[in-house]
Amino acid sequence: MVQVDYPAKASYFLNENAIIRTYKFWATIKCFFTRRCYFYPVVYTDGLLSYVVADGKGRTPWGIALGDYIVAINAPEEEMSICDAHRLCDKIVFAGRKAGAPSMEIMRYIIKNAGAVSDMFVTLGGTPLHNSIYITDTNETSKKFSPMSIDFRKNRCSLQTHYTPDDKIFIRPAVDISSLYH
């Protein structure tokens, strides 16, 4: 991850070629006191990761940063099979990283803060969360889909096991950026 001083200039890289850049620590703190900011950092298609609302001018938001993931603001509007979700994620690349299902921990966080997270997706022009079942990536070593999902309909962390890849679920694609913090 590249750290930059405020204000961040536009990048020539977009989407899959983006280089993720963020403000330096003290510049981020200063922005919170002097500028209008989002509750979660927004990641734009040119790779800038910023809380500052004004940074969105002339940029296209791609997702929001939650933990070690960039969670896409756009997601399919309809349920799909686990196999179809896996194929969809294989096609999504951001900053040189393939998308996948968010970890169980991130999905639990999203459930606890579903209103704020969903509102932010909509504010940025994305799709809201649905009151349904979302697949998670619980197999951290192989990075493959597991048969576990979280049910948003019960407004609590309700885990379900899927025994067939034809089960219908929702997916919120996310990109793992944990390797950028070394």
LINFEN-V408520 format. One record per residue. N is the residue number from 0. RES is the residue in three letters. PHI is phi in degrees with one decimal (NA if undefined). Layout:
N_RES_PHI / N_RES_PHI
This chain:
0_MET_NA / 1_VAL_-98.0 / 2_GLN_-102.1 / 3_VAL_-127.4 / 4_ASP_-84.3 / 5_TYR_-78.2 / 6_PRO_-83.5 / 7_ALA_-81.0 / 8_LYS_-84.8 / 9_ALA_-66.0 / 10_SER_-101.2 / 11_TYR_-86.5 / 12_PHE_-93.8 / 13_LEU_-131.9 / 14_ASN_49.8 / 15_GLU_-66.9 / 16_ASN_-94.5 / 17_ALA_-61.2 / 18_ILE_-106.2 / 19_ILE_-73.4 / 20_ARG_-125.5 / 21_THR_-139.2 / 22_TYR_-69.4 / 23_LYS_-65.1 / 24_PHE_-51.6 / 25_TRP_-69.5 / 26_ALA_-65.4 / 27_THR_-64.1 / 28_ILE_-61.0 / 29_LYS_-60.1 / 30_CYS_-60.6 / 31_PHE_-61.5 / 32_PHE_-93.0 / 33_THR_-117.2 / 34_ARG_-136.3 / 35_ARG_-74.6 / 36_CYS_-126.7 / 37_TYR_-77.9 / 38_PHE_-71.7 / 39_TYR_-120.8 / 40_PRO_-68.9 / 41_VAL_-99.0 / 42_VAL_-109.3 / 43_TYR_-98.1 / 44_THR_-62.0 / 45_ASP_-88.0 / 46_GLY_99.3 / 47_LEU_-73.6 / 48_LEU_-111.8 / 49_SER_-150.3 / 50_TYR_-84.6 / 51_VAL_-72.4 / 52_VAL_-61.3 / 53_ALA_-62.9 / 54_ASP_-66.9 / 55_GLY_-74.0 / 56_LYS_-65.0 / 57_GLY_80.6 / 58_ARG_-120.2 / 59_THR_-110.4 / 60_PRO_-70.8 / 61_TRP_-109.8 / 62_GLY_-168.9 / 63_ILE_-121.3 / 64_ALA_-87.7 / 65_LEU_-130.8 / 66_GLY_61.5 / 67_ASP_-93.6 / 68_TYR_-127.1 / 69_ILE_-103.9 / 70_VAL_-93.5 / 71_ALA_-62.6 / 72_ILE_-76.8 / 73_ASN_-103.8 / 74_ALA_-145.4 / 75_PRO_-57.5 / 76_GLU_-85.2 / 77_GLU_-123.4 / 78_GLU_-68.6 / 79_MET_-147.0 / 80_SER_-73.3 / 81_ILE_-61.1 / 82_CYS_-62.5 / 83_ASP_-65.1 / 84_ALA_-63.8 / 85_HIS_-63.3 / 86_ARG_-64.8 / 87_LEU_-61.2 / 88_CYS_-65.4 / 89_ASP_-63.0 / 90_LYS_-87.8 / 91_ILE_-95.5 / 92_VAL_-130.4 / 93_PHE_-136.8 / 94_ALA_54.2 / 95_GLY_75.4 / 96_ARG_-123.3 / 97_LYS_-76.6 / 98_ALA_-79.8 / 99_GLY_-159.1 / 100_ALA_-81.4 / 101_PRO_-64.1 / 102_SER_-66.7 / 103_MET_-58.9 / 104_GLU_-63.9 / 105_ILE_-67.6 / 106_MET_-64.4 / 107_ARG_-63.2 / 108_TYR_-62.1 / 109_ILE_-61.8 / 110_ILE_-61.7 / 111_LYS_-63.4 / 112_ASN_-120.0 / 113_ALA_-56.5 / 114_GLY_-62.1 / 115_ALA_-66.2 / 116_VAL_-66.4 / 117_SER_-63.0 / 118_ASP_-60.4 / 119_MET_-68.1 / 120_PHE_-56.5 / 121_VAL_-67.2 / 122_THR_-57.5 / 123_LEU_-85.1 / 124_GLY_92.0 / 125_GLY_-98.6 / 126_THR_-94.9 / 127_PRO_-73.5 / 128_LEU_-72.4 / 129_HIS_-105.1 / 130_ASN_-80.4 / 131_SER_-156.2 / 132_ILE_-96.8 / 133_TYR_-115.5 / 134_ILE_-75.6 / 135_THR_-124.7 / 136_ASP_-104.8 / 137_THR_-104.0 / 138_ASN_-101.5 / 139_GLU_-65.8 / 140_THR_-77.6 / 141_SER_-95.7 / 142_LYS_57.4 / 143_LYS_-106.8 / 144_PHE_-65.1 / 145_SER_-103.7 / 146_PRO_-84.9 / 147_MET_-103.5 / 148_SER_-143.6 / 149_ILE_-116.5 / 150_ASP_-96.2 / 151_PHE_-73.7 / 152_ARG_-65.2 / 153_LYS_-94.1 / 154_ASN_54.0 / 155_ARG_-155.9 / 156_CYS_-79.7 / 157_SER_-108.9 / 158_LEU_-84.7 / 159_GLN_-131.0 / 160_THR_-106.0 / 161_HIS_-109.6 / 162_TYR_-98.3 / 163_THR_-134.5 / 164_PRO_-70.3 / 165_ASP_-90.1 / 166_ASP_-57.9 / 167_LYS_-89.8 / 168_ILE_-142.7 / 169_PHE_-104.7 / 170_ILE_-136.0 / 171_ARG_-117.6 / 172_PRO_-57.7 / 173_ALA_-146.0 / 174_VAL_-113.5 / 175_ASP_-79.9 / 176_ILE_-115.9 / 177_SER_-60.0 / 178_SER_-70.4 / 179_LEU_-79.7 / 180_TYR_-97.0 / 181_HIS_-72.9
